[in-house]
Amino acid sequence: MLNRLFFSSAALGLLLLTAFAAPSRHITVYLVGDSTMSAKEVKAYPETGWGMPFAIFFDETVTVDNRAQNGRSTKSFVAENRWQPVAAALHEGDYVFIQFGHNDEVPTKRSFTPEADYKNYLIRFIAETRAKKATPILLTPVARRKFDAAGKVEETHAMYAEIVRATAREQQVALIDLDRESQALLQQYGVENSKLLFNQLAPGEHPNYPAGKEDNTHFNELGARKMAQIVLADIRALKLELAGRIVQREAAKVVDPQAK
C-alpha cells in the first residue's frame, strides 16, 4: 500500500513538473546571404526569396531576422558592415543560417570573392557566431535553373558549393546542402515545369515586368516555398533544437502544378 502510494505521489509530482515547465526561451534566427534568400520589395514581386516563406513556419518563441541582401557576397557583406551588427546582436541559443556563393563566384562582379577568401569569411562567420554561444548553419548556394541538351540539371556552383561542404566538415558545422537538394527538385520538375518555380513572366503578364522576365536564378512564390520546405526538412533531419519550434502553418495559397 505504501509502495503504491509512493509511486502515485512520484507520478503526480512528475506530472506537475511537466505541466509547469518553463516555456522555451525566445531566440532569433538570422539569415545572412544573397538575393535567393532575401526579403523582396513590393516592386520586385512576384520575385520571392526563400527566407520569406521560411519565416512563418516557427512558433512564437522564434523571430526570423532576414538580413540577406540582393547581390551580396561574403566579402561585400562584411565590407558594407552588414555582418558586424548580426555578430554584435547574437545571444546564446540563436542561430545564423549562412548562404552565399552566387555573387562570390562570378569574376566579373565587384562582389567576386576568391576561393580562399570565401572560405576564410565562412570561418569568420562560424567563429564569431560560436563566440556568442549561438549556432551557425552552413548552406551551399541554391541551384540555378540550367539543363543540358539531354534534360539533365547542370551544376553551376561546383567549386564554391564544395568549399562550403569542406568547411562544414572541418569546422564541424551543421550543413544543409541546398545546392544538391534544389538540383534534385529541379530535375524532378523537368526542363519546362521547373520554369514554374522561377520569376519567369510573359510580356504584359505582370505590371512590375511589362516587358516580361526570364529569370533562372530568382524564385517566385512557389519556388521560394519549395526551397524553404527543403531547409525546414533538413532542420528536422539534423535534429536541431530549432526543429521543436517548427509549426505547421497555412501560408498564402500557392498552386503547385505538380501536386497530386
C-alpha positions, 0 to 999 in steps of 0.5 A: 500500500505504501509502495503504491502510494509512493509511486502515485505521489512520484507520478503526480509530482512528475506530472506537475513538473511537466505541466509547469515547465518553463516555456522555451526561451525566445531566440532569433534566427538570422539569415545572412546571404544573397538575393535567393534568400532575401526579403523582396520589395513590393516592386520586385514581386512576384520575385520571392526569396526563400527566407520569406516563406521560411519565416512563418513556419516557427512558433512564437518563441522564434523571430526570423531576422532576414538580413540577406541582401540582393547581390551580396557576397561574403566579402561585400557583406562584411565590407558594407558592415552588414555582418558586424551588427548580426555578430554584435546582436547574437545571444546564446541559443540563436542561430545564423543560417549562412548562404552565399556563393552566387555573387562570390563566384562570378569574376566579373562582379565587384562582389567576386570573392576568391576561393580562399577568401570565401572560405576564410569569411565562412570561418569568420562567420562560424567563429564569431557566431560560436563566440556568442554561444549561438549556432551557425548553419552552413548552406551551399548556394541554391541551384540555378535553373540550367539543363543540358541538351539531354534534360539533365540539371547542370551544376553551376556552383561546383567549386564554391558549393564544395568549399562550403561542404569542406568547411562544414566538415572541418569546422564541424558545422551543421550543413544543409546542402541546398545546392544538391537538394534544389538540383534534385527538385529541379530535375524532378520538375523537368526542363519546362515545369521547373520554369514554374518555380522561377520569376519567369513572366510573359510580356504584359503578364505582370505590371512590375515586368511589362516587358516580361522576365526570364529569370533562372536564378530568382524564385517566385512564390512557389519556388521560394516555398519549395526551397524553404520546405527543403531547409525546414526538412533538413532542420528536422533531419539534423535534429536541431533544437530549432526543429521543436519550434517548427509549426505547421502553418497555412501560408498564402495559397500557392498552386503547385502544378505538380501536386497530386 
